[in-house]
Amino acid sequence: MIVEDLYYRMLKWFNNNHPDEMHRFIASISENQYHCKEWLVDSLDRVGHMIPRDENHQFKVEIIGGWFGFPLLEMLILRWGSSIKEIDFYEIDPFACKVLTVYLKMWDVDFRNIRIFNEDYFKSHESNTDGLQSDSPVLYEKQFRRAHLIINTSCEHMEDMKVMKKAYEFPERTMLVLQSNDKDDEDDHINCVVDMDELAEQAGIRQLYGDTKVLKSKDKDVLTWWNRFMVMGKWD
Ligand SMILES: C[S@@+](CC[C@H](N)C(=O)[O-])C[C@H]1O[C@@H](n2cnc3c(N)ncnc32)[C@H](O)[C@@H]1O
């Protein structure tokens, strides 16, 4: 079910509970955010037939660095929901996980197979997770993760995705969908790339599809342009 005033309700929640974090909420629903998540969900058509599936023709999704979860989860479930068995959400920031939990409760989405993985968050919110607690809340657990599709739109924020390969049981079957950028003037953009090829190389994947978007934003009346890259592919 989609709640029509969902973002209004999230806005109220931020205002009442975390007014100091309001700027992050605003950033998370920017035009660029919408545009780039829509771009991803639409482009999945290109590789959809190469995502491995289980006996029910469904696939398991892992989202890494998914921030507050919106608007990607909504778009993904609306468009691909019947094909998705479950979603594991790995996010290092405990506050982001808290926001996601609130959002899922407000959304009251039928799709309940979403698990959030963040050790600190679950240590401090054990009584308030409403069934969303993971069995093994460790961000980079080493033993045999299973995912048919890995989505990471935050590659510029973290180490190369090639280090993740060893965490999966059947890494060569898994489809990876990655986004990054060349906007290296932000402190938390620690691993930018210059183009799609570098993003694929950084992840150690064979590129099956790739695309680039030129984006712009305005900060204190200064207009900035940068590139956002997306690659889809598999580990060899
Ligand atoms: C600013 S947000 C999203 C930016 C991205 N450009 C997008 O539009 O989706 C980046 C997220 O990555 C998360 N993150 C950074 N390093 C991470 C890691 N090693 N594992 C999981 N999440 C991580 C941060 O906590 C943050 O929520």
The ligand as a MOL file (V3000), in Angstrom:
LIG
                    3D

  0  0  0     0  0            999 V3000
M  V30 BEGIN CTAB
M  V30 COUNTS 27 29 0 0 0
M  V30 BEGIN ATOM
M  V30 1 C 24.6170 10.1340 1.5320 0
M  V30 2 S 24.0220 8.5470 1.4660 0 CHG=1
M  V30 3 C 23.5190 8.1900 -0.1720 0
M  V30 4 C 24.3420 8.7440 -1.3050 0
M  V30 5 C 24.1580 8.1580 -2.6530 0
M  V30 6 N 24.7940 9.0420 -3.5940 0
M  V30 7 C 22.7160 7.9660 -3.0720 0
M  V30 8 O 22.1660 8.8530 -3.6830 0
M  V30 9 O 22.1410 6.9170 -2.8150 0 CHG=-1
M  V30 10 C 25.4120 7.4620 1.6580 0
M  V30 11 C 25.0770 6.3720 2.6290 0
M  V30 12 O 26.0990 5.3690 2.6140 0
M  V30 13 C 26.2320 4.9020 3.9440 0
M  V30 14 N 27.5190 4.2090 4.0750 0
M  V30 15 C 28.7610 4.7350 4.0030 0
M  V30 16 N 29.6930 3.7730 4.1500 0
M  V30 17 C 29.0230 2.6010 4.3160 0
M  V30 18 C 29.4200 1.2440 4.5070 0
M  V30 19 N 30.6970 0.8960 4.5710 0
M  V30 20 N 28.4760 0.3000 4.6140 0
M  V30 21 C 27.1560 0.6390 4.5530 0
M  V30 22 N 26.7170 1.9030 4.3880 0
M  V30 23 C 27.6320 2.8770 4.2690 0
M  V30 24 C 26.1290 6.1750 4.7550 0
M  V30 25 O 25.8540 5.9250 6.1170 0
M  V30 26 C 24.9930 6.8960 4.0490 0
M  V30 27 O 23.7360 6.5840 4.5890 0
M  V30 END ATOM
M  V30 BEGIN BOND
M  V30 1 1 1 2
M  V30 2 1 2 3
M  V30 3 1 2 10
M  V30 4 1 3 4
M  V30 5 1 4 5
M  V30 6 1 5 6
M  V30 7 1 5 7
M  V30 8 2 7 8
M  V30 9 1 7 9
M  V30 10 1 10 11
M  V30 11 1 11 12
M  V30 12 1 11 26
M  V30 13 1 12 13
M  V30 14 1 13 14
M  V30 15 1 13 24
M  V30 16 1 14 15
M  V30 17 1 14 23
M  V30 18 2 15 16
M  V30 19 1 16 17
M  V30 20 1 17 18
M  V30 21 2 17 23
M  V30 22 1 18 19
M  V30 23 2 18 20
M  V30 24 1 20 21
M  V30 25 2 21 22
M  V30 26 1 22 23
M  V30 27 1 24 25
M  V30 28 1 24 26
M  V30 29 1 26 27
M  V30 END BOND
M  V30 END CTAB
M  END
